[in-house]
Amino acid sequence: MTAPASSRTATKWRTPCTQCPLRSLHYFRDFTKPELDFVSGFKTGELSVDRGATILVEGTHSAHIFTVLGGWGFRYKLLSDGRRQILNFVLPGDLVGLQGGLMGEMDHSVEALSAVTLCVFERSKLESLFEKHPSLAYDLTWIAAHEERILDENLLSIGRRSAVERTAYLISFLKIKAEAVGMVTDSKRVIPITQQHVADTLGLSLVHTNKTLRKLAQGGLIRWLDRGCEVLDPEGLLRLSRWEGVKEKKRPFI
């Protein structure tokens, strides 16, 4: 099961790996020449996904893994009654579908929060990556460990941070991550999430989420808009969250 055909458009190469815009960002470790040659052969094309479309579905198998080239998405799980828990948000450079590639089937779903462009890789070539390019294999391990760190912080938020603190943490995290990959800039300041996304990430009711966001707005920390959230006082928001921020200066991507 995949997203509806009308919301997914497979394309041939629009962005050769040698011209990948992510490589120019200081946030990412660049490839060596042999690594770049391998990744160029590993990539089979690109996929364009509309806002709201499902990229991967829990319980299904996929012949591909993906790297987000552009846009916003999120990983989530559903209970049998339809209640949703958002696990994490994905942005350019993030790997999608690795779990299904290694474990056989997806244990969560992935949805496009905005229009998303994905680089497509054949799952069957993962073994070759581990055999021939240990540096890239280490990068995959780093990516998995990094995801675990994020989930640990999210668990801390839900378990111990107050509603105001955990909301401040989530918005701080998204702003810092988005700035690093050019998705939030001086001219593009809005984080494109709804109050429902915040509620589903933090385990709060929509009413409680609305009250908490109003407190942050009244404190001059954020401005909530119809199309998302704008951070007005990033330092104040970070202090309120009781979070130290992102520590790594460079990270890998595939």
TALIN-V702288 format. One record per pair of residues at least 24 apart in sequence whose ideal C-beta (glycine too) atoms are under 10 Angstrom apart, sorted by the first residue. I is the first residue (numbers start at 1). J is the second residue. D is the distance in Angstrom with one decimal. If there is no record, write none. Layout:
((I,J,D) (I,J,D))
This chain:
((1,54,8.3) (1,56,9.2) (1,57,4.7) (1,58,9.4) (1,59,8.1) (1,60,4.9) (1,61,9.6) (1,62,9.8) (1,106,9.9) (1,109,9.8) (2,53,9.3) (2,54,7.2) (2,55,8.0) (2,56,7.6) (2,57,6.9) (2,60,7.5) (2,62,7.7) (2,64,9.9) (3,47,9.4) (3,49,6.5) (3,50,8.3) (3,52,9.3) (3,53,4.2) (3,54,4.4) (3,55,6.2) (3,56,8.6) (3,57,8.2) (3,110,9.6) (3,111,8.7) (3,112,8.1) (4,50,9.0) (4,53,6.8) (4,54,8.1) (6,50,7.9) (6,53,8.7) (7,48,9.1) (7,49,6.4) (7,50,4.2) (7,51,8.7) (7,52,7.5) (7,53,3.6) (7,54,8.1) (7,55,9.6) (7,112,8.1) (7,115,9.8) (8,47,6.2) (8,48,7.3) (8,49,5.6) (8,50,7.7) (8,53,6.3) (8,54,9.0) (8,55,8.2) (8,112,9.5) (8,116,10.0) (8,118,9.5) (9,46,9.1) (9,47,7.1) (9,48,4.3) (9,49,7.9) (9,50,8.5) (9,117,9.7) (10,44,9.6) (10,45,6.2) (10,46,7.8) (10,47,5.6) (10,48,8.1) (10,118,10.0) (10,120,7.7) (11,45,6.2) (11,46,4.7) (11,47,7.0) (11,48,6.2) (11,117,8.6) (11,118,10.0) (11,120,9.2) (12,44,9.5) (12,45,5.8) (12,46,7.6) (13,40,9.3) (13,43,7.5) (13,44,8.9) (13,45,6.3) (13,46,6.7) (13,119,9.4) (13,120,10.0) (14,45,8.8) (14,46,5.6) (14,48,9.1) (14,69,9.0) (14,117,8.1) (14,119,9.9) (15,43,9.1) (15,46,6.7) (15,69,6.5) (15,70,9.2) (15,117,8.2) (15,119,7.6) (16,40,7.1) (16,43,8.8) (17,41,9.1) (17,42,8.7) (17,43,6.1) (17,119,8.2) (20,67,9.4) (20,69,7.6) (20,92,9.9) (20,93,9.9) (20,119,8.2) (20,253,9.1) (21,69,7.9) (21,70,8.2) (21,92,8.2) (21,181,9.7) (21,182,8.3) (22,67,8.3) (22,68,9.3) (22,69,7.2) (22,70,9.2) (22,92,5.9) (22,93,5.4) (22,119,9.4) (22,181,7.3) (22,182,9.1) (22,253,6.2) (23,253,8.9) (24,182,9.5) (25,92,8.4) (25,93,7.9) (25,180,7.4) (25,181,6.3) (25,182,6.6) (25,250,9.6) (25,253,9.4) (26,180,8.5) (26,249,8.2) (26,250,7.3) (27,92,9.5) (27,93,7.4) (27,177,9.3) (27,179,9.1) (27,180,4.2) (27,181,6.2) (27,182,8.8) (27,246,9.5) (27,248,9.0) (27,249,8.1) (27,250,6.6) (27,251,6.5) (27,253,9.1) (28,92,9.3) (28,93,5.9) (28,180,8.9) (28,181,8.3) (28,250,6.6) (28,251,6.3) (28,252,7.0) (28,253,5.3) (29,135,9.6) (29,139,7.6) (29,142,9.3) (29,249,9.9) (29,250,5.0) (29,251,6.7) (29,252,4.8) (29,253,7.8) (30,250,9.1) (30,252,9.5) (30,253,9.8) (31,133,9.8) (31,135,9.0) (31,136,8.4) (31,139,9.5) (31,252,9.0) (31,253,9.2) (31,254,9.3) (32,133,9.3) (32,135,7.3) (32,136,9.6) (34,132,8.8) (34,133,7.2) (34,135,8.8) (34,136,9.6) (35,129,9.8) (35,133,6.1) (35,135,6.4) (35,136,5.8) (35,139,8.8) (35,252,9.8) (35,254,9.4) (37,133,9.8) (38,125,9.0) (38,128,8.1) (38,129,7.1) (38,132,7.0) (38,133,5.5) (38,136,7.0) (38,254,9.8) (39,67,9.3) (39,119,9.0) (39,121,8.4) (39,129,8.9) (39,133,8.9) (39,136,7.6) (39,253,9.5) (39,254,6.4) (41,122,9.8) (41,125,8.1) (41,128,9.3) (42,119,9.2) (42,120,9.7) (42,121,5.1) (42,122,7.1) (42,125,5.5) (42,126,8.9) (42,128,8.2) (42,129,6.9) (42,133,9.5) (42,136,9.0) (42,254,7.7) (43,67,8.4) (43,119,5.4) (43,120,6.8) (43,121,5.8) (43,122,8.8) (43,125,9.8) (43,254,9.1) (44,119,8.9) (44,120,5.2) (44,121,6.6) (44,122,5.7) (44,125,9.0) (45,118,9.4) (45,119,8.1) (45,120,4.9) (45,121,9.4) (46,70,9.8) (46,117,6.0) (46,118,6.5) (46,119,5.9) (46,120,6.3) (47,116,8.3) (47,117,7.3) (47,118,4.5) (47,119,8.2) (47,120,5.4) (48,112,9.7) (48,115,7.2) (48,116,7.5) (48,117,5.5) (48,118,7.9) (49,73,8.0) (49,110,9.5) (49,111,9.1) (49,112,4.6) (49,114,9.4) (49,115,7.0) (49,116,4.5) (49,117,7.6) (49,118,6.6) (50,112,6.6) (50,114,9.2) (50,115,5.9) (50,116,8.2) (51,111,9.2) (51,112,5.6) (51,113,7.0) (51,114,5.2) (51,115,5.4) (51,116,8.0) (51,192,8.8) (52,111,6.9) (52,112,6.4) (52,113,8.3) (52,114,9.2) (52,115,9.6) (53,110,9.9) (53,111,7.1) (53,112,5.0) (53,115,9.0) (53,116,8.1) (54,109,6.2) (54,110,7.2) (54,111,5.5) (54,112,7.9) (55,90,8.9) (55,96,6.3) (55,97,8.1) (55,109,8.1) (55,110,4.3) (55,111,6.7) (55,112,6.1) (55,116,7.1) (55,118,7.1) (56,96,6.6) (56,97,5.5) (56,99,9.1) (56,100,6.7) (56,106,5.2) (56,108,8.1) (56,109,6.1) (56,110,4.4) (56,111,8.9) (57,100,9.7) (57,105,9.7) (57,106,6.5) (57,108,9.2) (57,109,5.2) (57,110,8.3) (57,111,9.7) (58,100,9.5) (58,105,8.2) (58,106,5.3) (58,107,6.3) (58,108,5.4) (58,109,4.6) (58,110,9.2) (59,100,9.7) (59,105,5.9) (59,106,6.5) (59,107,8.0) (59,108,9.5) (59,109,8.7) (60,100,7.6) (60,105,6.3) (60,106,5.8) (60,109,8.9) (61,100,6.5) (61,101,9.7) (61,103,10.0) (61,104,6.6) (61,105,5.2) (61,106,7.7) (61,123,9.1) (62,96,9.6) (62,97,5.6) (62,100,5.2) (62,101,7.6) (62,105,8.6) (62,106,7.0) (62,123,6.9) (63,97,9.7) (63,100,9.5) (63,101,9.1) (63,120,9.6) (63,121,9.9) (63,122,6.9) (63,123,5.5) (63,124,7.2) (64,96,9.4) (64,97,6.6) (64,100,9.1) (64,101,8.2) (64,118,8.8) (64,119,9.9) (64,120,5.2) (64,121,6.3) (64,122,6.5) (64,123,5.9) (64,124,9.5) (65,95,6.6) (65,96,6.9) (65,97,4.1) (65,98,5.6) (65,99,9.2) (65,100,7.5) (65,101,4.7) (65,102,9.3) (65,118,9.5) (65,119,9.4) (65,120,8.2) (65,121,5.1) (65,122,8.3) (65,123,5.6) (65,125,9.5) (65,126,7.5) (65,140,9.8) (65,254,8.3) (66,90,9.3) (66,94,9.1) (66,95,7.3) (66,96,4.4) (66,97,5.5) (66,98,9.3) (66,101,10.0) (66,110,8.6) (66,116,9.1) (66,117,9.8) (66,118,4.1) (66,119,6.4) (66,120,6.0) (66,121,7.0) (66,254,9.7) (67,92,8.3) (67,93,6.9) (67,94,7.2) (67,95,5.7) (67,96,7.3) (67,97,9.5) (67,98,10.0) (67,117,9.9) (67,118,6.8) (67,119,4.4) (67,120,8.6) (67,121,7.2) (67,253,6.3) (67,254,5.6) (68,92,5.2) (68,93,6.6) (68,94,5.0) (68,95,8.1) (68,96,6.4) (68,110,9.7) (68,112,9.6) (68,116,6.4) (68,117,7.6) (68,118,6.1) (68,119,8.0) (68,181,9.0) (68,253,9.1) (69,93,8.6) (69,116,8.2) (69,117,4.5) (69,118,6.3) (69,119,5.3) (69,120,10.0) (70,114,8.8) (70,115,8.0) (70,116,6.8) (70,117,4.3) (70,118,8.7) (70,119,9.9) (70,181,9.3) (70,182,9.5) (70,183,8.5) (71,112,6.5) (71,113,7.5) (71,114,4.8) (71,115,5.5) (71,116,3.4) (71,117,6.1) (71,118,8.4) (71,183,8.3) (71,192,9.5) (72,111,10.0) (72,112,7.5) (72,113,3.9) (72,114,4.5) (72,115,9.0) (72,116,7.1) (72,174,9.0) (72,178,8.0) (72,183,6.9) (72,191,8.4) (72,192,5.9) (72,193,8.2) (72,228,9.7) (73,110,5.8) (73,111,6.2) (73,112,5.0) (73,113,5.3) (73,114,7.8) (73,116,5.4) (73,118,8.9) (74,108,9.9) (74,109,9.3) (74,110,7.2) (74,111,5.9) (74,112,8.6) (74,113,5.6) (74,193,8.7) (74,197,7.1) (74,200,8.8) (74,201,8.0) (75,99,9.3) (75,106,9.5) (75,107,9.7) (75,108,5.1) (75,109,7.2) (75,110,5.3) (75,111,8.3) (75,147,9.2) (75,151,10.0) (76,108,6.3) (76,109,5.6) (76,110,7.7) (76,111,6.7) (76,197,9.6) (76,200,7.1) (76,201,8.9) (77,107,7.7) (77,108,5.0) (77,109,7.2) (78,108,9.1) (78,109,7.2) (83,200,8.2) (83,203,9.9) (84,109,9.2) (84,111,9.6) (84,196,8.7) (84,197,9.4) (84,199,9.3) (84,200,4.8) (84,201,9.4) (85,154,9.9) (85,158,9.4) (85,200,6.3) (85,201,7.8) (85,202,9.7) (85,203,7.2) (86,111,9.1) (86,113,9.8) (86,154,9.2) (86,170,9.6) (86,193,9.4) (86,196,9.5) (86,197,6.4) (86,198,8.8) (86,199,9.0) (86,200,4.6) (86,201,4.2) (86,202,8.7) (86,203,9.7) (87,147,9.2) (87,150,8.9) (87,151,6.9) (87,154,7.4) (87,200,9.8) (87,201,8.2) (88,147,7.0) (88,150,5.7) (88,151,7.0) (88,154,7.2) (88,173,9.5) (88,177,9.9) (88,201,8.5) (89,113,7.1) (89,150,9.4) (89,170,9.0) (89,173,8.4) (89,174,6.2) (89,177,7.5) (89,178,8.8) (89,191,9.2) (89,193,8.0) (89,197,8.5) (89,201,8.0) (90,116,8.4) (90,118,9.8) (90,147,10.0) (90,177,9.7) (91,116,9.8) (91,174,8.6) (91,177,5.9) (91,178,6.1) (91,180,8.4) (91,181,5.3) (91,182,9.5) (91,183,5.8) (91,184,9.7) (92,116,9.4) (92,117,8.8) (92,177,9.9) (92,178,9.2) (92,180,9.4) (92,181,4.5) (92,182,7.5) (92,183,6.8) (92,253,8.4) (93,143,9.3) (93,177,9.6) (93,180,8.7) (93,181,5.8) (93,251,7.4) (93,252,8.7) (93,253,4.1) (93,254,8.9) (94,143,8.1) (94,146,9.6) (94,147,8.7) (94,177,9.1) (94,181,8.8) (94,251,9.9) (94,253,7.7) (95,119,9.8) (95,121,9.1) (95,139,9.5) (95,140,7.6) (95,143,5.5) (95,144,8.8) (95,147,8.6) (95,252,9.7) (95,253,7.3) (95,254,6.0) (97,121,8.7) (97,123,7.7) (98,123,9.2) (98,126,8.6) (98,140,7.0) (98,143,7.4) (98,144,7.0) (98,147,8.7) (98,254,9.1) (99,144,8.9) (99,147,9.4) (101,125,10.0) (101,126,5.8) (101,140,9.7) (102,126,7.5) (102,140,9.1) (102,144,9.0) (113,191,9.8) (113,192,6.1) (113,193,7.1) (113,194,9.2) (113,197,7.5) (113,228,9.7) (114,183,9.1) (114,192,5.5) (114,228,9.8) (119,253,9.6) (119,254,8.4) (121,254,7.2) (129,254,8.2) (135,252,8.8) (136,252,8.0) (136,254,6.7) (138,252,8.1) (139,251,8.8) (139,252,3.6) (139,253,7.6) (139,254,6.5) (140,252,8.3) (140,254,7.0) (141,252,9.7) (142,248,9.2) (142,251,7.2) (142,252,5.7) (143,251,7.9) (143,252,6.6) (143,253,7.7) (143,254,7.7) (146,248,7.8) (146,251,6.8) (146,252,9.1) (149,247,9.3) (149,248,9.5) (150,177,9.2) (150,246,10.0) (153,241,9.9) (153,243,7.1) (153,244,9.9) (154,201,7.6) (154,202,8.7) (154,203,9.7) (156,242,9.3) (156,243,8.9) (157,201,8.9) (157,202,6.8) (157,203,8.9) (157,241,8.5) (157,242,9.5) (157,243,8.6) (158,201,9.0) (158,202,6.7) (158,203,5.1) (158,204,9.3) (159,203,9.7) (160,242,9.2) (161,202,8.9) (161,240,9.9) (161,241,7.5) (161,242,6.7) (161,243,8.7) (162,212,9.0) (162,240,9.6) (162,242,9.3) (163,202,7.3) (163,203,9.5) (163,204,6.0) (163,205,9.9) (163,208,6.1) (163,209,8.0) (163,211,8.3) (163,212,4.8) (163,213,9.9) (163,215,8.8) (164,211,9.6) (164,212,5.6) (164,213,9.6) (164,215,5.9) (164,216,7.1) (164,219,9.1) (164,221,9.8) (164,240,6.7) (164,241,9.0) (165,212,9.7) (165,240,6.4) (165,241,5.7) (165,242,5.7) (165,243,8.6) (166,198,9.5) (166,201,8.8) (166,202,5.1) (166,203,8.5) (166,204,8.1) (166,212,8.6) (166,241,7.8) (166,242,9.6) (166,243,9.8) (167,198,6.5) (167,199,9.7) (167,201,9.2) (167,202,6.3) (167,204,8.0) (167,208,9.7) (167,209,7.4) (167,212,4.9) (167,213,6.6) (167,215,8.5) (167,216,6.4) (167,221,9.7) (167,222,9.0) (167,229,9.9) (167,237,9.3) (167,240,8.9) (167,241,8.4) (168,212,9.1) (168,215,9.8) (168,216,6.6) (168,219,9.7) (168,221,7.1) (168,222,8.7) (168,231,10.0) (168,236,8.7) (168,237,5.0) (168,238,7.6) (168,239,8.4) (168,240,4.2) (168,241,3.9) (168,242,8.4) (168,243,8.1) (169,202,8.9) (169,237,8.7) (169,238,8.6) (169,240,8.5) (169,241,3.8) (169,242,7.5) (169,243,5.0) (170,197,9.3) (170,198,6.5) (170,201,5.9) (170,202,6.3) (170,229,9.7) (170,241,8.2) (170,243,9.8) (171,198,8.1) (171,213,8.9) (171,216,7.6) (171,221,8.3) (171,222,6.3) (171,229,6.0) (171,230,9.8) (171,231,6.3) (171,234,9.2) (171,237,6.2) (171,238,9.7) (171,240,9.9) (171,241,8.3) (172,221,9.6) (172,231,7.7) (172,234,6.9) (172,235,9.6) (172,236,9.9) (172,237,5.1) (172,238,4.9) (172,239,9.4) (172,240,8.4) (172,241,5.1) (172,243,6.3) (172,245,7.3) (172,246,9.6) (173,201,10.0) (173,238,9.5) (173,241,8.2) (173,243,7.4) (173,245,8.6) (173,246,8.1) (174,198,9.8) (174,201,9.5) (174,228,9.8) (174,229,8.2) (174,231,8.9) (175,222,9.5) (175,229,8.6) (175,230,9.3) (175,231,4.9) (175,234,6.2) (175,237,7.9) (175,238,9.1) (176,231,9.7) (176,234,8.0) (176,238,8.3) (176,243,9.6) (176,245,6.2) (176,246,5.3) (177,246,7.2) (178,231,9.9) (179,231,9.7) (179,234,9.0) (179,246,9.8) (180,246,7.4) (180,248,9.9) (180,249,9.8) (180,250,10.0) (180,251,8.6) (181,253,9.6) (184,230,9.1) (184,231,8.1) (189,223,9.0) (189,225,9.6) (189,228,9.2) (189,229,9.3) (189,230,4.9) (189,231,7.5) (189,232,9.3) (190,223,9.1) (190,225,6.2) (190,226,9.7) (190,227,5.7) (190,228,4.2) (190,229,6.8) (190,230,5.3) (190,231,9.4) (191,222,9.2) (191,225,9.8) (191,227,9.6) (191,228,5.1) (191,229,4.7) (191,230,7.4) (191,231,7.4) (192,225,9.8) (192,227,6.3) (192,228,4.3) (192,229,8.5) (193,227,9.6) (193,228,5.6) (193,229,6.2) (194,224,9.9) (194,226,9.4) (194,227,9.1) (194,228,7.6) (194,229,9.3) (195,224,7.7) (195,229,9.1) (197,228,9.3) (197,229,9.7) (198,224,9.8) (198,229,8.2) (215,240,9.9) (216,240,8.0))
